Amino acid sequence: MKKLPPRERLLVVMTCLQDHTSSQTPMSIYDIHSYVNEHGEASQSAIRGDLLVLEESLFFPVEVFDEREGITKLYYYAGRAFEIHELRLLLDAISAANFVTKPEKRTLFMKIRSLALPAYKSSLMNDLVLADSVVGEAVNMRETIQFLHNAVIKQQGITFTYGDFNVHKEFVLRYDGKRYAVQPYGLVWRNDRYYMVAYSLKDSEIRQYRLDRMRDIQLEETFFERPPNFSVEAHIAATSYMFSGRKVELKLRCEQGLINIVLEHFGMDVTITPLENNQFELKTITKESDGLVSWLLRYGAAIEVCEPECLRTRMKEEISKLSKTYKIT
């Protein structure tokens, strides 16, 4: 077999370390020598010299388990971008994304698995199983997401049309296709969907828009400054099911068995006071909205709205409508 030139030999050593080693699967000089000789002739001393160069390199990090008590010196590539559990998280996140089509998922899965060592690829072959998974209509979501992220970073205004599906499963634009003009503040992933949080120029308030319902998005030539005290995270924490609404001081009386559900919905920044009869009181600042009312109705008599009075009145009205619907007297 032809002897490998020094530069080509170094590249083969680097490929061996990058493709076949990790902190869990280091290789000895003998293993590396065997690998290199599959591609061309090279002496063990020459390979040892290459490894010494790589040990001192800042651009190709190689770590060493030093020889001790008869254990051979072991080498591995320490510049891997992802650990195996991180690749698994990426795979599962893509599996759960209902806006990504099946062909796109297969392509992304292949790319992510290619980042793993051959010895670990088999552990990434099983896919996350989703119950009642629904993949919505693909509307160039990949391009839309990056487009909007760029607009957020540049603080550049955008316009778009917005719509919904009708009973014939046809997508219909709202307001006869009139364009929405907004200042995009950020993108949010919630309830298995992407939303854009933006300031509506027409309504003069912060609103949320589902990306899969946006069409014909265009950049404007206007730029803006986002309010320095505005936090997308805080705004989303105060919404229910991504519905907008006015801020209220909410007080609920809940059955004790709902404590985890309540904390998952409102977060940990709430005041909880234990009460008698296996109940507790919750106080927090949130937004009164259709989403909040729908969420409260899910739990029936297990949650009682104490304050504000306007929300309590609205709950009574909704319960009255339900009674009429089901002819309860």
Secondary structure as GFF3:
##gff-version 3
##sequence-region A 1 329
A	DSSP	alpha_helix	6	20	.	.	.	ID=ss1
A	DSSP	beta_strand	27	28	.	.	.	ID=ss2
A	DSSP	alpha_helix	29	36	.	.	.	ID=ss3
A	DSSP	alpha_helix	44	55	.	.	.	ID=ss4
A	DSSP	beta_strand	62	65	.	.	.	ID=ss5
A	DSSP	beta_strand	74	77	.	.	.	ID=ss6
A	DSSP	alpha_helix	84	96	.	.	.	ID=ss7
A	DSSP	alpha_helix	102	113	.	.	.	ID=ss8
A	DSSP	alpha_helix	118	121	.	.	.	ID=ss9
A	DSSP	three_ten_helix	122	124	.	.	.	ID=ss10
A	DSSP	alpha_helix	141	154	.	.	.	ID=ss11
A	DSSP	beta_strand	156	165	.	.	.	ID=ss12
A	DSSP	beta_strand	171	173	.	.	.	ID=ss13
A	DSSP	three_ten_helix	174	177	.	.	.	ID=ss14
A	DSSP	beta_strand	180	190	.	.	.	ID=ss15
A	DSSP	beta_strand	193	200	.	.	.	ID=ss16
A	DSSP	beta_strand	205	210	.	.	.	ID=ss17
A	DSSP	three_ten_helix	211	213	.	.	.	ID=ss18
A	DSSP	beta_strand	214	223	.	.	.	ID=ss19
A	DSSP	alpha_helix	232	237	.	.	.	ID=ss20
A	DSSP	beta_strand	246	255	.	.	.	ID=ss21
A	DSSP	three_ten_helix	256	258	.	.	.	ID=ss22
A	DSSP	alpha_helix	259	266	.	.	.	ID=ss23
A	DSSP	beta_strand	271	275	.	.	.	ID=ss24
A	DSSP	beta_strand	279	288	.	.	.	ID=ss25
A	DSSP	alpha_helix	290	298	.	.	.	ID=ss26
A	DSSP	three_ten_helix	300	302	.	.	.	ID=ss27
A	DSSP	beta_strand	303	307	.	.	.	ID=ss28
A	DSSP	alpha_helix	309	325	.	.	.	ID=ss29
###
